[in-house]
């Protein structure tokens, strides 16, 4: 794998951040002014690209890659050792 955030466009990173924060796909779509279909497409594409299968796996990946500044659960700085 070894992919980093430079491979994800800004809007995809924002989608990942909102998804990892626990927002529903309809809320992400509304916030980003796009369709739920687009949000589904982006999340599915990232799941496939990085071989993750759940929101939790994606959150762990996002934390490890530095895509999230804080842990979405506790809103504290977080790092995975």
Legacy VTK file of the C-alpha trace (Angstrom):
# vtk DataFile Version 3.0
C-alpha trace
ASCII
DATASET POLYDATA
POINTS 81 float
0.000 0.000 0.000
2.171 2.873 1.248
-0.156 5.518 -0.152
-0.391 8.916 1.418
-2.826 11.794 1.450
-1.173 13.429 -1.546
-2.963 10.787 -3.617
-6.369 11.950 -2.390
-7.871 15.168 -3.735
-8.896 17.780 -1.171
-12.631 17.013 -1.485
-12.031 13.294 -0.947
-9.975 14.062 2.157
-12.772 16.264 3.473
-15.278 13.466 2.809
-13.070 11.021 4.727
-12.696 13.439 7.632
-16.441 13.998 7.931
-17.158 10.279 7.575
-14.598 9.437 10.272
-16.176 12.040 12.549
-19.350 9.968 12.379
-21.496 12.096 10.100
-24.056 10.186 8.087
-23.679 10.103 4.326
-26.729 12.368 3.804
-25.268 14.920 6.252
-21.898 14.784 4.492
-23.638 15.329 1.152
-25.527 18.332 2.484
-22.437 19.834 4.097
-20.365 19.359 0.933
-23.174 20.377 -1.421
-23.156 17.134 -3.387
-25.339 14.056 -3.731
-25.423 11.070 -1.400
-24.491 9.022 -4.472
-21.250 11.033 -4.754
-20.444 10.478 -1.081
-21.098 6.743 -1.459
-18.878 6.649 -4.542
-16.009 8.432 -2.776
-16.197 6.252 0.344
-16.455 3.042 -1.703
-13.495 4.115 -3.843
-11.354 4.820 -0.772
-12.403 1.537 0.874
-11.248 -0.284 -2.261
-8.098 1.789 -2.807
-6.836 1.254 0.741
-8.368 -2.185 1.348
-10.518 -1.169 4.318
-14.026 -2.444 4.977
-15.504 -0.467 7.871
-15.723 3.092 9.179
-13.469 2.046 12.069
-10.791 0.690 9.736
-10.958 3.867 7.671
-10.652 6.007 10.816
-7.619 4.024 11.962
-6.069 4.414 8.503
-6.824 8.140 8.444
-5.220 8.601 11.858
-2.135 6.619 10.888
-1.731 8.586 7.636
-2.194 11.948 9.336
-5.424 12.748 7.511
-7.070 13.514 10.867
-5.542 15.937 13.346
-7.486 14.531 16.266
-9.249 11.370 17.251
-12.868 11.827 16.096
-14.206 10.000 19.154
-12.592 12.128 21.824
-11.426 15.198 19.850
-7.927 14.899 21.322
-4.651 14.710 19.497
-4.111 11.094 18.688
-1.425 8.925 17.263
-1.235 5.239 16.674
1.893 3.579 17.946
LINES 1 82
81 0 1 2 3 4 5 6 7 8 9 10 11 12 13 14 15 16 17 18 19 20 21 22 23 24 25 26 27 28 29 30 31 32 33 34 35 36 37 38 39 40 41 42 43 44 45 46 47 48 49 50 51 52 53 54 55 56 57 58 59 60 61 62 63 64 65 66 67 68 69 70 71 72 73 74 75 76 77 78 79 80
